[in-house]
Amino acid sequence: MLTYEVHVRDPLYGYIGLTADEVQLLDTAPIQRLRRIKQLANAHLVYPSACHTRFEHSLGVLHIVTLMAEHLGIGEDDLINLRYAAMLHDVGHGPFSHVFEASLKRINGDETTHEDITTRIIGEDDEISSILGDAAGEVAAILSEDQNGILNQIMSGNLDADKIDYLRRDSYHIGVNYGNFDLERILHTIQKTEKTRDWEPEHIVIHEKGMDAIESFRLARFLMHTQVYHHHTNVAANRMLLRAVDVAIRDGIVDVERIKLNNEDFLENYLSLDDARLITQILSEPGSTAAELIRRLEMRDLFKRGYSMYVSQEENYTIRYYLGTKFAAEGESARKIEKAVAEECGCDPDYIIADLVRIENSLFKSSPVLTEKEKFPFLIKMRDGKIEELEHYSTLAYTGEPRTIFYIFCPKEHRQSVQEHAREILDRTVW
């Protein structure tokens, strides 16, 4: 059994225990930095209490992986590494979490992820590597997308500790019930497959008795995406922030060379950034467009929906095809639309934001689709011991297209003009 030296009070789980080595790890600069990175970026502009951070989420994941490991019979050595992985799984996030990742991809390529940076931090940060010692490689492997063992599934699978905690934690802090589900029932019915061959991997399964709890979990994730993460005001606020960052990079306010992966000081530069320090950099040029966008965010003078459409309901097949296959929010297609709208409305193109939001829940996808994307389906262990795919019994299976919404956001003073001209501009832009 693990010996806990310190206990931390958590609003969801009560006291979370930490071993002596985990206390040292918790006190490292990369993990303490997570106190200064909001879990949900600008969601507090929609839900004022959504000010929780990646730090407390990481502690929550630590607690959940321990509960899952206990129910799955994970050995102590694996549990120690799993708990390290839980504490470290988000250290690669940049300021404002996923929002900054979009800028990072444009600078370093579309394949760049915060998970890749997490792996670098585990391997290269002196503080962390001195605590993990020989376990560093095993901890990084648990967080690797290339693995699919039982430890990886606990950290990053269909039913993982990360999703379990952020759904419950986000729901708690926001004050909604969408993210609630029967965690106790899931933990009570979680199992792992029995190995019949030495080379055969183990997989997480849920006993048939827990099927309804899993359905609740899947639905909770979908509703949190539709009602919270993709709330149109939250989308507008995060897009304004992303535009401010991109403009600051374009105008040299933020030094792009410092956050290129091939820069020898990349990790030092990257880990020096958090929410407040990034904002401070942008505001260092008070007369810039980027600074004005940040000031609007600070005063909650948010851009409005000048135009929106549900793409699947669009009658013009050409527009439907264009938005569904050719449009990229960070590409030339978006810039073309933004420039045309800005010219028509007499507005700075930086203040017009074209965006496409796709709301889909991969947890509802069919097994063949998941397999194509190298994801594993939900598995149910029936009373007779047979392992089945959940979709064979689920009443929530979904085979349609994701809910896709096209937006043009703009300052409120240009809203009417955008409403009047956006459709005509869109009609001629797609050709």
N, C-alpha and C positions, 0 to 999 in steps of 0.2 A: 504493500500500500504506500501511496505517496504521503510524505509528511509535509503538512502545510505550515509555513512560518508566519504568513500574513493572510488576513482575510479582508477582502474589499467588499463594501456594501453596494449592491446593485438593485435598482428598482424592480427588475423583473424576477430575479432569481434569489434575492436575499444576499447571503455571504458567498463570495467566490474565493476559494482557497488558492494560494500561490506557494510553491516550494521556494527554498532559498535561491536556487539557480534562476527560477522564474522571476523572482523579485529583482535580481541583478539584470535580467533581460528586459524587464519592464522599465528599468531606469536608464536604458540606453537612449541616446539622442534620437535614433530613427523611430523608436516606438513613442517616446514622449512627444515627438513632433505631431503624432496623430491626434493629440489633444487640440491642435490648432487647425485641424482640417474637418470641416463639417461633413457629416455623413451624407446629407442631402443637398449640398450646395446652397441654392437660393430658395429651397422649399419654404424657409421661414417667412418669405414674403407672401406666401399664400396661407401657411399654417404657422402662426407666430412662435409656437413652442417647438418647432422642428429645428432646434439648435444643437442637437446631440452630435457627437463626434465619432470619428473612426476609432478613437482610443477605447471608448466604452463598448463599442461594437466588438472590438477585438477581444475584450475580456468576456463578453457574452458568448462569443464563438468558442473561447477556451472552455467555458462551463458546459456548453452543449456537446462539444466533442468528447468530453469526459463522460457525460451521461450516455452518449451513444456507444462509446467504447466499452463501458461497463456492461451494457445490455448485449453487446456483441461478443463479449469474452475476449477483448483485445488484451494481449500481455502487457506487463508493466513497461518494458523497454520501448515497445511500440507506442504505448500511451504517452510516455515522456516526450518522444519525438513529435507525436501528434499534437500535443499541447504546445510545444514550441512553434510548430507550424501555424496553429491557430493564432498565437500571439503575433506572428510575423506576417500573416497572409496579406495584410493591407499596407505594409510599409512602403510599397512601391507606388502608392497613389500620390498624385500631384495635388496642388491646391484645388479646392472645390471638387475633389474626387474625380468622377467621370467626365466632368466638363472640360478640365484641362487636358485630359487624355486625347481629345479630338485634335487639339493644337499640336500635341506631341506627335501624333500620327502624321500630320502634314509635314512636320519638320524632319521626322526620322523614318517615314514610310508607314504604310497602312498596317503592317504586321506588328508594329510596336504596341506593346500592352503594358499595363502596370504590373502584370504578373511577371513579365520578363525582367522588369526593373527590380521587383522583389527578389528574384533569384540572384541578381547581381549584388544586391545589398547583403544578402545572406552570405555570399561567397567572398565579398570584398571589404565589407565594413569591419574594421579592426575590433570594435567593441563587441559586436555580435559574434564574430567568428571566435573570439577568445572565450566566450561563454559556452558556445555550442561545441567547440572543439571538433572531434572526429564525427560528431553527429550532424555537422552542417550539410554534408552531402545528402544524408537521408532525409533531413528536414526539407531541403530543396526539392528532392524527388517526390515527396508527399504533395507538394504544391505544383508539380509539373503536369501540364496538360497531356503529356505523352504517356502518362502512366494510367493504369485503370485498376489498381489493386484496391483492397477494402479500405485502406487508410486514405487513398486518394478520393474514394467515393464518399467517405465521411466528410472530407474537406470540400470536395467539388464534384457533386453528382446531382442526380435528380432530387434526392432527398438528403441535403447536406446541412451541416451545422451553420454555414454562412447564411443560407437562405432562411433557415429556421429562425436565427436570431434577428436578421435585419427586418424580416416581415413583422415579427412581434415587437421589436424595438421601435421601428418606424411608426407602427400603428399606435403604440403606447404614447410616444412623444407628440405625435400629431393630434391625437385625441379622436381617432376613428377606430372602428371595429373591423374594417375590411381585412386586416392582416392576422386576425385571431383564428386559431384552429386548435384542435385537441392534441397538444403536444404529449401529454401523459399517455394517451392511447397509442400514439405513434411509437413512443419509447417502449411501451409495454408489449407491442406486437412486432417490433423490429427484430430481424434475424439475419443470418448470413447463410448462403448456400453451402451445402456440404461438398467438399472436394472428392471427386471420384478418381481423379488422376493427379499426379504430383504437379504437372504443368498447368493444370486448370486453375484459372483465377477464381477467387471468391467474389460473390456479389451480394449486395444488400437486398433483402426481400422483406416484404411485410406479410404477416400472417393474414389469412382471409378475414379474420375478425377485425383487423385494422383498416379494411378497405375504405370505409366511409371517412375515417380520419384523414387518409391520404387524399380523398376527393376534396375534403374541406381545405387541406393544405394547397392543393393545386388551384382551387377556386380563389383562395385568399391571395395568392400571388397574382393571378389575373386581375382581380379587383383592385389591388394596390397599384398596378400599372395603369389601369384605366382611370382610377379616381384620384390618384396621388402623383405618381411619378410622371405621368403624361397629362396632368391637368394643364389646360392651355395657358394659364397664367404662369405656372412653373416653367413650362416650355419656353414662354416668351422671356422670362427673367434669365434663364440659363443661356438662351441664345444671345441675349444682350451682353452677358458676361463673356461668352465665347467670342463675340464680335469685338468686344473691347480688347481682349487678349490678342486676337489676330491683327487688329489695327495697330496695337502697341508694338507687335513684332514687325509688322510692315514698316512702321515709321521709326524703328530703331529705338523705341523707348525700352523695350525688353530685348536684351541681347540674345539673339537666336543662337549664336555660336556657343554660348554657355550651356545650352540644354540640348546639344547634339550628342548622340550616343558615343560618337567617336572622339569626343573631347576627353582628354586624359583626366580632366577635373569634373567630368559630368556628374558623378555621384555627389561630390561635395557641393556643386552648384545646385543640383536638383534637391538635395536634402535641406538646403538653406531656404527653400521656398515653402511657404504655407499660405493659407488664405489671406491673412493680413499683410504679409510681406509682398505678395504679388500685387495686391491693391495699392500698397504704398509705392511700388515701382511705377505703376501706371499713372498714379496721381502726381508723380514727380514732374510731369509736363502738364501743368494745369490748363494750358490753352489748347490741348490736343482733343481730337474727336474721341479717342479712347478714354480720356479723363472725363469727358462730358457724359459718356455712356455709364461710367462708374458712378458719377454724381447722381444720375437719374436712378440708378439702382439704390443708392443710399437713401434717396428721398422717396423711394417707391413710385417714381414717375415712370411706370412701365409702358412699354410699347403695347399697342392694342391689336386685336385681330382686324386688320383691314379687309382681309378676304380669307375664307376658308371653304373647303369642300371635302366631302367624303369621296375619295377617288373611286371606290367600287360602285358608287351611285351616279358617277358621271356618265351622261348619255353619249358624249362624243368619244368614240373609241380611240381616236388619235391622241387626244389629251390623256385619256386613261392609260394608253400604252406608253406615252412619253413620260408621265409622272411615275408609272410603275416600273419602268426599265431604264430610262435615260437620265432622269433627274437625280442629281446629287447635291445635298444641301451645302457641301463645301466645295463644289466644283464649278466649272464654267457655266453649266446650265442654270444654276441658281444666280450667278453673277449677272447673266444675260437678262433674266427676268427682273432682278433688282434694279439694274441700270435703266431698263425701259420704264419701269414704274416710277422711279425717281425723276426721270426726265419729264414724264407726263405730269407729275405732281409738284415739280419744282422743289425737290428735296435732295439732300445729300444721300448718295447711294449707300453710304455706310449706315444710314438710319432706316434702310429698308431691308428686311430679313425674310427671305423665302426659305421655307422649311417643310420637310416631309416627315411625319411621325408615323411609324409603323408599330402598332401595338399587337404583339403576338406573345403567346405563352408557349414556350417550347415544351413545357411539361404536358401540354395537351396534344402534342403532335403524335402521329401514328408511329408505330414501331419501325416500319420501313423507312420513314423520313428520318427518324432519329439515327437509324443505322447508317444511312447515307452520310450523315454528318458526324459519324463516329461517336455518337452519343448512345447511351444504353437506355432501354425502356424501363419503366416501372415493372417490377416483378412481384407477383403475389404467390405466396405459398398456400395452396389449398389444404383443406383438412385431411385429404388423403396423401399429402406430401408432394403432390405434383406442383411444379413451378409453371405458372402461367403469366402472360403479359396482361397488365391491368386493362388495356383497351378492350379486351375480349369481354369484360364484365362491366365496364364503366358506362354510365349514362351521360357522362360529360365529354365523351370523345369529340374532337373537333377536327374537321377535315377541310374547312374553308380557308379563304385567304385572310391574312392579318387585317385588322382594322387600320386603314391607312387614311390619314388626314393631311391635306396640303394647306399650309398657312402662308399668308403674307402679313408679317408684323410691321407696324410703323408707329411713329409718334402720334399721339391722339389728335394733334392739330392737322394731320394729313389723312386721318382715317376716312373721312367722307370721300375725299378725292380718290383714294386707293379703292374704296368700294365701287366707285363709279367706273374706274378705268381698268381694274385688274383683269376682269374676264376677257375684255377685248385684247388686252396685251398678251394674256396667256394664249388666246386663240391664234394670234399671229406669231408668237414666239416658238411654238412647237414645230412649226414648218421650217 
